[in-house]
Amino acid sequence: MEIIQKILTLLQYNPKEPLLFTTGLFLFLFLFVALGYFALRKKLTARLLFVTLFSYYFLYKSSGLYFCLLAVVTISDWLIAKKIAACGSDDDGEQLAPNDPDNLLRDSARQWLLLSLVIDLGLLAYFKYTNFFAGLISQLINYNFQPWDIFLPAGISFFTFKSISYTIDVYRGKMKPVDSLLDYAFYVSFFPVLLAGPIVRATDFVPQIRKPISISRKMFAFGVYLIMTGLLKKLVISDYISVNFVSRVFDNPTLFSGGEILMGLYGYSIQLYCDFSGYSDMAIGISALLGFKIPMNFNAPYKADSLSDFWRRWHISLSSWIRDYIYISLGGNRKGKVRMYINQMVAMVLCGLWHGASLNFVLWGTLHGLGVCIHKFFSQTVLHHDRHYHPSGIRRFVAVLLTFHLVTFLWIFFRAQDFTAATIIINQLVTKFDVTLFPAIFSAYKFVFAFMAIALIAHWMPDSWQDKIVLGLERGGVVVCAIALAFVIFIAMQVKSSDIQPFIYLQF
């Protein structure tokens, strides 16, 4: 009875113990899900329902009863998309009379789309931004505002954006509405990408839902490889350098010299990348083991030679979402250069605000927007380069080095709690920098810097090396894949911290 009670307690919602990819409970449950998934491989409806129910449980383990919000978004947008399709797609540019039936239908479609946006963005705004905007208004009217106790459900930024992209794509005529509510619920809730992305488009995912399960040896090997790299990035590199160095620096910056602050900034750049790309790798890898192809979310972002290039490589699913549904919706580059720069700035400021309800994130997004606009101006307007231009040779080396340091500097506003903390960090970096302390710093944190060096080397690893590793796993079959994965899990367990370190992007 005690064992059963412990199991039931473990399966219940505990805000301090979310169901993360890196926990033993998830490994156990995923094995159960995989067995059930393949046992139902010839029973499509049962299989979709089985995975959807587990996905809702997966969200319940992170957000409790707030998982109901996922159902609200799913059902409302499924119904609204059908109404939009019945009215017709987006305006094709044809001039119509005000009372023309086609024009009236398009107006009706826009109204249904607006309702979808109000529901999705309304939920997101309430749970994520109420205290932020209420605090700003309170400052303006000099009112002593005490933040309300509003719970932020895990994954709400991700599943609302997925659902918004669906209704917009139906409105634009890029896809037909999904006939089955179960199919749509499966898409929106699919557990590997539910809490922290990638933000998968319905146009990419929905066509895969009703296809027979087909997992090639290469696809299986690739999935195992991504799970292994994700575990190593998260547990071995990100968590280790965070607990043993980065968090200490950012939590008490006045206790550290400028050199330690600089190394802490380098460490955070690596920690954040390994944490988030590690999650994305595992999400894509788990999806592959279930037979679904999810686009890659990172492409060696610290190889970028400009901020524009950085955003083509970092969190690709979000940056492309913002491009397609905000930047292009505002007019993109179709209404002149001045309007293009304004649209770019609006998109990047909203990108910053998406990451967090804080002026820090707004400033972070604004500075990235300025950097992108400045790069576009000099590259395309002054130097007349094509927008796909990339420097080579020594110019590329300098461009990559400068871009990395600019991105790293801007992470200060991403990581610091507020402007005061960011100012302290910058002040320590500038006024307390002493080169003579570096030998002592490297000696005190030699293992931390060793992991940082390993991460950077792996980051610059040629794609051909990855292909060879995947090929080796493919040739070795299930047995070799299982042994390799078990070995990586063993290594990760030896290095990981005793306390659970949540994925950074779960807070967004």
C-alpha positions in Angstrom: 0.0 0.0 0.0 2.8 2.4 0.8 4.4 1.8 -2.6 1.1 2.5 -4.3 0.6 5.6 -2.3 4.1 6.9 -3.2 3.4 6.2 -6.9 0.1 8.1 -6.8 1.8 11.0 -5.0 4.5 11.0 -7.6 2.0 11.1 -10.4 0.0 14.0 -8.8 0.7 17.7 -9.6 3.5 19.2 -7.6 4.6 22.7 -8.6 8.1 21.9 -7.4 8.4 18.7 -9.5 7.3 19.4 -13.1 7.5 16.5 -15.5 10.8 17.3 -17.3 12.6 15.3 -20.0 15.5 15.0 -17.7 13.7 13.2 -14.8 13.5 9.5 -14.2 9.7 9.7 -14.0 9.5 11.0 -17.6 11.7 8.2 -18.8 9.5 5.6 -17.1 6.3 7.2 -18.4 7.7 7.6 -21.9 8.5 3.9 -22.1 4.8 3.3 -21.1 3.6 5.8 -23.7 5.9 4.3 -26.4 4.6 0.8 -25.7 1.0 1.9 -25.9 1.7 4.0 -28.9 3.1 1.2 -31.0 0.5 -1.3 -29.6 -2.1 1.0 -31.1 -0.3 1.6 -34.3 -3.1 0.1 -36.4 -5.9 1.9 -34.5 -5.5 5.5 -35.5 -8.3 7.1 -33.4 -7.3 5.2 -30.2 -3.6 6.1 -30.8 -4.3 9.8 -31.2 -6.6 9.9 -28.2 -4.0 8.0 -26.1 -1.2 10.4 -26.9 -3.5 13.5 -26.5 -4.6 12.4 -23.1 -0.9 11.9 -22.0 -0.1 15.3 -23.4 -2.8 16.9 -21.3 -1.4 14.9 -18.3 2.1 16.2 -19.2 0.8 19.7 -19.0 -1.1 19.0 -15.8 2.1 17.9 -14.1 3.5 21.4 -14.8 0.5 23.6 -14.4 -2.2 21.7 -12.4 -5.8 22.4 -13.4 -4.6 25.3 -15.6 -4.2 22.6 -18.3 -7.8 23.4 -19.1 -6.6 26.6 -20.9 -5.1 24.3 -23.5 -8.6 22.9 -24.1 -10.1 26.4 -24.3 -7.6 27.5 -27.0 -7.9 24.2 -28.9 -11.7 24.0 -29.1 -12.2 27.8 -29.8 -9.7 28.0 -32.6 -10.9 24.7 -34.1 -14.4 26.0 -34.3 -13.3 29.5 -35.4 -11.1 28.2 -38.2 -14.1 26.4 -39.7 -16.1 29.7 -39.6 -13.2 31.5 -41.3 -13.0 28.9 -44.1 -16.7 29.1 -44.6 -16.4 32.8 -45.2 -13.4 32.6 -47.5 -9.7 33.3 -47.4 -7.8 36.5 -47.2 -8.2 39.4 -49.6 -6.5 38.6 -52.9 -6.2 42.3 -53.8 -9.3 42.5 -56.0 -11.3 45.7 -55.6 -14.9 44.9 -54.6 -17.9 47.1 -54.0 -18.8 47.6 -50.3 -21.9 45.5 -50.6 -20.4 42.8 -52.7 -21.2 39.4 -51.2 -17.5 38.3 -51.5 -16.4 41.5 -49.7 -18.9 40.9 -46.9 -17.7 37.3 -46.5 -14.1 38.5 -46.2 -15.1 41.0 -43.6 -16.8 38.2 -41.7 -13.7 36.1 -41.9 -11.6 38.9 -40.5 -14.0 39.3 -37.6 -13.7 35.6 -36.8 -10.0 35.8 -37.0 -10.1 38.8 -34.7 -12.1 36.7 -32.2 -9.5 34.0 -32.3 -6.8 36.6 -31.6 -8.8 38.1 -28.8 -9.2 34.8 -27.1 -5.6 33.5 -27.5 -3.8 36.8 -26.9 -6.3 37.7 -24.1 -5.4 34.6 -22.2 -1.7 35.2 -22.8 -2.0 38.8 -21.8 -3.9 38.1 -18.6 -1.7 35.4 -17.2 1.6 36.8 -18.4 1.3 40.5 -18.6 -1.4 41.7 -16.2 1.0 42.5 -13.4 3.5 44.1 -15.8 1.1 46.6 -17.4 -0.7 47.2 -14.1 2.7 48.0 -12.5 3.6 50.5 -15.4 0.2 52.3 -15.0 0.7 52.4 -11.2 4.1 54.1 -11.7 2.5 56.7 -14.0 -0.2 57.6 -11.5 2.1 57.2 -8.5 0.1 54.3 -7.0 1.7 51.8 -4.7 0.8 48.6 -6.7 1.2 45.2 -5.1 1.4 42.4 -7.8 -1.5 40.1 -7.9 -1.1 36.4 -7.4 -1.5 35.2 -11.0 -0.1 31.8 -11.9 1.7 31.6 -15.2 0.8 28.2 -16.8 3.7 26.4 -18.4 3.8 26.5 -22.2 1.1 29.1 -22.6 3.3 31.3 -24.9 4.0 28.3 -27.1 0.6 26.6 -27.5 -1.2 29.9 -28.0 1.3 30.9 -30.8 0.9 27.5 -32.4 -2.9 27.9 -32.4 -2.7 31.5 -33.7 -0.6 30.5 -36.6 -3.2 27.9 -37.5 -6.1 30.3 -37.7 -4.1 32.9 -39.6 -2.9 30.3 -42.1 -6.5 29.2 -42.6 -7.5 32.8 -43.0 -4.7 33.4 -45.6 -5.8 30.3 -47.5 -2.5 28.4 -46.8 -4.3 25.4 -45.4 -7.8 24.0 -45.0 -9.3 23.7 -41.6 -8.7 20.4 -39.7 -11.8 18.3 -39.9 -11.3 16.3 -36.7 -11.2 18.0 -33.3 -9.1 15.1 -32.1 -6.5 15.7 -34.9 -6.3 19.4 -33.9 -6.1 18.6 -30.2 -3.3 16.1 -31.0 -1.4 18.9 -32.9 -1.8 21.6 -30.3 -1.0 19.4 -27.3 1.7 17.1 -28.7 3.7 16.7 -25.6 7.4 16.8 -26.9 6.9 20.3 -28.1 4.2 21.5 -25.8 6.0 23.3 -23.0 8.9 25.0 -24.7 8.6 24.4 -28.4 9.7 24.3 -31.1 6.6 26.2 -32.3 5.5 23.8 -34.9 3.2 25.0 -37.7 0.0 23.2 -38.5 1.0 23.2 -42.2 4.1 21.1 -41.3 2.6 18.8 -38.6 -1.1 18.1 -39.4 -0.3 16.2 -42.7 1.8 13.8 -40.6 -0.9 12.9 -38.1 -2.9 10.4 -40.2 0.0 8.8 -42.0 0.9 5.3 -41.0 3.7 5.1 -38.4 7.0 4.8 -40.4 10.3 5.1 -38.5 13.4 4.3 -40.6 16.6 3.1 -39.0 18.1 6.5 -39.9 15.2 8.4 -38.3 15.5 6.3 -35.1 19.2 6.8 -34.9 18.8 10.5 -35.4 16.2 10.7 -32.7 18.5 8.8 -30.2 21.4 11.1 -31.2 19.4 14.2 -30.5 18.2 12.9 -27.1 21.8 12.1 -26.2 23.1 15.5 -27.2 20.2 17.2 -25.5 20.9 15.4 -22.2 24.6 16.2 -22.4 23.9 19.9 -23.2 21.4 20.3 -20.4 22.6 18.1 -17.5 26.4 18.0 -18.1 27.2 21.5 -19.5 24.3 23.9 -18.8 23.4 22.9 -15.3 27.0 22.4 -14.2 28.3 25.8 -15.2 25.1 27.4 -13.9 25.2 25.9 -10.4 29.0 26.2 -10.0 29.7 29.6 -11.5 27.1 31.6 -13.6 24.4 31.8 -10.9 26.8 32.8 -8.3 28.1 35.7 -10.5 24.7 37.0 -11.5 23.1 36.6 -8.0 25.9 38.6 -6.3 27.8 40.5 -8.9 29.4 42.9 -6.4 31.4 40.0 -5.0 33.2 39.3 -8.3 35.8 41.1 -10.3 35.4 42.4 -13.8 37.2 39.3 -15.2 34.9 37.0 -13.3 31.9 39.0 -14.6 33.2 38.6 -18.2 33.7 34.9 -17.8 30.2 34.7 -16.2 28.8 36.4 -19.3 30.6 33.9 -21.5 29.3 31.1 -19.3 25.7 32.4 -19.5 25.8 32.5 -23.3 26.8 28.9 -23.3 24.4 27.9 -20.5 21.4 29.5 -22.2 22.2 28.0 -25.5 22.9 24.5 -24.1 19.8 24.6 -22.0 17.3 25.7 -24.7 18.9 23.9 -27.6 19.2 20.9 -25.4 15.5 21.0 -24.8 14.8 21.4 -28.5 17.1 18.5 -29.4 15.3 16.2 -26.9 11.8 17.4 -28.1 12.7 16.8 -31.8 14.4 13.5 -30.9 11.4 12.2 -28.9 9.1 13.2 -31.8 11.3 11.3 -34.2 11.0 8.2 -32.1 7.2 8.5 -32.4 7.5 9.0 -36.2 7.1 12.8 -36.5 9.5 15.1 -38.2 10.0 18.5 -36.4 12.1 21.2 -38.0 15.4 22.1 -36.2 15.2 25.0 -33.9 18.9 26.0 -33.7 21.6 26.2 -36.3 24.9 27.0 -34.5 23.8 30.6 -33.5 27.2 31.6 -32.2 28.6 31.1 -35.7 26.5 34.1 -36.8 28.3 37.0 -38.5 25.6 39.6 -37.7 22.5 40.0 -35.5 20.4 39.4 -38.6 22.2 36.1 -39.1 21.9 35.3 -35.4 18.1 35.4 -35.6 18.1 33.1 -38.5 19.9 30.6 -36.4 18.6 31.1 -32.8 15.1 29.8 -31.8 14.3 29.5 -35.5 10.6 28.6 -34.9 10.0 31.8 -32.9 12.0 34.1 -35.2 10.3 32.7 -38.3 6.9 33.0 -36.5 7.5 36.7 -35.7 8.6 37.3 -39.3 5.6 35.6 -40.9 2.8 36.7 -38.5 4.0 40.1 -37.2 6.7 41.6 -39.5 5.0 40.6 -42.8 1.5 41.4 -41.4 2.8 44.9 -40.7 3.9 45.2 -44.3 7.4 43.8 -44.1 9.6 45.6 -46.7 6.7 46.2 -49.1 6.0 49.8 -48.0 9.4 51.5 -48.3 12.6 51.3 -46.3 11.5 53.6 -43.4 8.4 51.5 -42.9 10.6 48.4 -43.1 12.8 49.5 -40.2 9.8 50.5 -38.2 8.2 47.1 -38.8 11.5 45.4 -37.8 11.7 47.4 -34.6 8.1 46.6 -33.7 8.7 42.9 -34.3 11.9 42.7 -32.2 10.3 44.7 -29.3 7.4 42.3 -29.3 9.9 39.4 -29.5 11.6 40.8 -26.3 8.2 41.2 -24.6 7.2 37.6 -25.6 10.2 36.4 -23.6 9.2 38.0 -20.4 6.9 40.7 -18.8 9.7 43.0 -17.8 11.3 46.2 -19.1 14.5 44.3 -19.2 13.2 42.1 -21.9 11.7 45.1 -23.8 15.1 46.8 -23.7 16.8 43.5 -24.8 14.4 43.2 -27.8 14.8 46.9 -28.6 18.6 46.7 -28.7 18.4 43.6 -30.9 16.0 45.4 -33.2 18.4 48.4 -33.4 21.3 46.0 -34.2 19.4 44.3 -36.9 18.3 47.6 -38.5 21.8 49.0 -38.3 23.2 45.9 -40.0 20.6 46.0 -42.7 21.3 49.7 -43.4 25.0 49.4 -43.7 25.0 46.0 -45.5 22.2 46.6 -48.0 21.9 50.4 -48.3 25.5 51.6 -47.8 27.5 48.6 -49.1 24.8 47.4 -51.5 25.2 43.8 -50.4 22.5 41.2 -51.2 20.5 40.3 -48.1 21.9 36.8 -48.2 25.5 38.1 -48.2 28.0 36.7 -45.7 31.6 37.8 -45.4 34.5 35.4 -45.8 38.0 35.0 -44.6 39.3 37.4 -42.0 36.2 39.6 -42.4 34.0 36.7 -41.3 36.2 35.9 -38.4 36.0 39.5 -37.1 32.2 39.6 -37.8 31.6 36.4 -35.9 33.7 37.6 -33.0 32.0 41.0 -32.8 28.5 39.4 -33.1 29.2 36.9 -30.4 30.4 39.6 -28.0 27.4 41.8 -28.8 25.0 39.0 -28.2 26.8 38.1 -25.0 26.7 41.6 -23.7 22.9 41.9 -24.5 22.3 38.7 -22.5 22.9 40.9 -19.4 19.5 42.4 -19.8 18.0 39.0 -20.5 19.5 37.4 -17.3 19.5 40.3 -14.8 16.5 40.7 -12.5 16.0 44.4 -13.3 17.8 47.5 -14.6 19.6 48.0 -11.2 21.1 44.5 -11.3 22.1 45.0 -15.0 23.8 48.3 -14.1 25.7 46.7 -11.3 27.0 44.0 -13.6 28.1 46.4 -16.3 29.8 48.7 -13.6 31.7 45.7 -12.2 32.7 44.6 -15.7 34.1 48.1 -16.6 35.5 49.4 -13.3 36.7 46.2 -11.6 38.5 44.6 -14.5 42.0 43.3 -13.5 43.9 41.1 -15.9 46.3 39.9 -13.2 43.4 38.0 -11.6 42.8 35.7 -14.5 45.3 33.0 -13.5 43.5 32.7 -10.1 40.1 32.7 -11.8 41.0 29.9 -14.2 42.5 27.9 -11.3 39.4 28.3 -9.1 36.9 27.4 -11.9 39.0 25.1 -14.0 36.3 22.4 -14.5 33.7 25.1 -15.3 35.9 26.6 -18.0 36.7 23.1 -19.3 33.0 22.4 -19.9 32.6 25.8 -21.5 35.5 25.0 -23.9 34.1 21.6 -24.7 30.7 23.3 -25.5 32.3 25.8 -27.8 34.3 23.1 -29.6 31.2 21.0 -30.1 29.4 24.1 -31.3 31.9 24.5 -34.1 31.9 20.8 -34.9 31.3 20.2 -38.7 28.0 18.8 -39.6 29.8 15.9 -41.3 30.9 14.7 -37.8 27.2 14.6 -36.6 26.3 12.7 -39.8 29.0 10.1 -39.1 27.8 9.6 -35.5 24.2 9.2 -36.7 25.4 6.7 -39.3 27.3 4.7 -36.7 24.1 4.5 -34.5 22.1 3.6 -37.6 24.4 0.7 -38.5 24.6 -0.5 -34.9 20.8 -0.8 -34.7 18.6 -0.7 -31.6 21.1 -2.4 -29.3 23.9 0.1 -30.0 21.5 3.0 -29.7 20.3 1.7 -26.3 23.8 1.2 -25.0 24.9 4.6 -26.2 21.9 6.3 -24.6 22.3 4.4 -21.4 26.0 5.5 -21.3 25.1 9.1 -21.8 22.4 8.9 -19.0 25.0 7.4 -16.7 27.5 10.2 -17.4 24.8 12.8 -17.0 23.7 11.3 -13.6 27.3 11.6 -12.4 27.7 15.2 -13.2 24.2 16.7 -12.7 23.3 18.7 -9.6 21.3 17.2 -6.8 18.5 19.8 -7.2 16.3 19.8 -10.3 17.3 22.7 -12.6 14.2 23.6 -14.7 14.7 24.5 -18.4 15.1 28.2 -18.7 12.5 28.7 -21.4 9.8 27.0 -19.4 9.3 30.4 -17.6 8.3 31.9 -21.0 
